[in-house]
């Protein structure tokens, strides 16, 4: 179990959201943490791959668009 202290402004917002939706504050805290951890894991995986990837094989966005014909 983890206890988390939140600034009163965030606690109030969380309470209002919980009351509005009928879901618990714990539900929203759990969802926020899971989402944040997912993003962090993706970030660190990408960062590690960049470190180990042969930089000579990278191409610019303009080259990518040119090669694959992607447009706005």
C-alpha positions in Angstrom: 0.0 0.0 0.0 1.1 3.5 -0.7 0.0 6.7 1.0 0.2 9.8 -1.1 -0.1 13.4 0.1 -1.6 15.7 -2.5 -1.8 19.5 -2.5 -5.2 20.7 -1.3 -6.1 22.0 -4.8 -5.5 18.6 -6.4 -7.3 16.9 -3.6 -10.3 19.2 -4.1 -10.3 18.6 -7.8 -10.1 14.9 -7.3 -13.0 15.0 -4.8 -15.2 17.0 -7.2 -14.4 14.6 -10.0 -15.2 11.6 -7.8 -18.5 13.1 -6.6 -19.5 14.1 -10.2 -18.8 10.6 -11.7 -19.5 8.3 -8.8 -16.1 6.7 -9.0 -13.7 6.6 -6.1 -10.7 8.9 -5.7 -8.6 5.8 -5.6 -9.9 4.8 -9.0 -8.6 8.1 -10.5 -5.3 8.0 -8.7 -4.7 4.5 -9.9 -5.6 5.4 -13.5 -3.3 8.4 -13.4 -0.4 6.4 -12.1 -0.9 3.6 -14.6 -1.1 6.0 -17.5 2.0 7.9 -16.3 4.0 4.7 -15.8 3.1 3.6 -19.3 4.3 6.9 -20.7 7.5 6.7 -18.7 8.3 3.1 -19.8 7.7 4.1 -23.4 10.0 7.1 -23.0 12.8 5.2 -21.4 12.5 2.4 -24.0 12.8 4.9 -26.8 15.7 6.6 -25.1 17.6 3.3 -24.7 16.9 2.4 -28.3 18.2 5.8 -29.5 21.4 5.2 -27.5 22.0 1.8 -29.1 20.8 2.6 -32.6 23.3 3.3 -35.4 22.9 7.0 -35.9 24.0 6.7 -39.5 20.7 5.0 -40.3 18.5 7.9 -39.1 16.7 10.1 -41.6 15.0 13.4 -41.3 11.2 13.9 -41.3 11.5 15.5 -44.8 13.3 12.5 -46.1 10.7 10.2 -44.5 7.8 12.1 -46.1 9.7 12.2 -49.5 10.4 8.5 -49.4 6.9 7.3 -48.4 4.8 10.1 -49.9 3.1 11.1 -46.7 1.4 14.4 -46.7 -0.6 16.6 -44.3 
